[in-house]
Amino acid sequence: MAMFPLVRRMHLVRMMLMLACALLPVLAAQATQESGALSLADAVRMAADRAPRVDAGQFRVEAAQQDAIRAGRLPDPTLVAGINNLPITGSQAFNAAAGIMTMREIGMKQVIPSHAKRAAQKQVAGTGVQLAHANATVLRLRSKRAAANAWVALWAADKERSLLQELRDQAKLAVKLSKARLAGGAGTASAALATRADAQTLANRIDAANADVAAAHAGLERWLGKAADRALDESPDFSRLRVPKARLLAGLDRQGPLLVWTARKEQANASLALAKADKHPDWSVSLMYGQRIHRSDMIGIQVGVSLPLFAGNRQDRDISARFADRDAVRADYRDARRAQRQAIVQGVAIWQGWNRQIRRYRKTLLPLAADRSHIALAQYRGGGSLEPWLEARRDEIRTRVQYAQALAAWGKAWVALAYVLPDQNLLELPQ
């Protein structure tokens, strides 16, 4: 008999080993993903999963859902207690036992709003849930875009630092040449000092770039936490839009800035329905139990109904106000739609402009600046003047810094168009 517990334990150990073997590849893949190079897509995904503002949006959805559950329900009943028909004059004033009609009363009163009002309350609460969902989606998109911009900022700052660090060898060579020419009697002390000053200026530029990298890293860490410490992967192809311009313009209403407007229009309609429902009378039912001293007890039943007799300056005014609110929402929506179309057209134009500039930097400006600097330094080595190299050097540094700044603007222009649509809407756009 003692063998059966042992057999069960061995079976349990075997099952645990099989489970561990099955989970090991998954855990290894996850660890590799978490420790590898950080791509822009990884940063966007992690920000959408971890950003506190995304959690806040989900909590507001939950709050709206709880409000929707209680909307349209009957209000709590009212407990009523008191004394009725108590004499207050004469020799028996305030004597509860003096009058035959004096009684202590206790009862319940239930207000019953009209069916139209309760249905309108449910409608208003339902639009609140719809609006909360839309706002949560907008917050998720904003988190994605902010994390992507932070990634681009760090990527561009790192590129600028690398571009400047590539110039160190040439600066050292220039200092070495100026010292050699000075020692050989062919150079001047002024030239030697100028090359040293150039090297120190470059060092300052690199220190500034290091500071920019640290600041950009802090911006990315705000969204990703410790994951921001991972080395950055190669950038996506910023020369091609994630969603073409024609599809973006065809899907304006599915884009982040316009997602809330459907819910806002429905909310305005629901508020109007609630205002109209105020014209329907509300009912109330009361049940009272009266206890008389030295007399038989009594009960009372009452039914009440509200009378909206003066609707002209009450309910009708409310209805007119809600009509105006609905028209205002519709007008604001049309303006927001025009603004979003303008933002897309302008965003595409800005991205196209940076696209052309980046191609020009890579194809022409950077190679020309590098060639000019190398030729001027070669001429100085051959006995020429140092001034052409110093001028070419300043231009090359400026060109590289401007190129890095252009990379940042180019990437952010791409991000502004890449994360304007929720992922689930990408496949719903017309081709």
Disulfide bonds with the S-S distance in Angstrom:
none
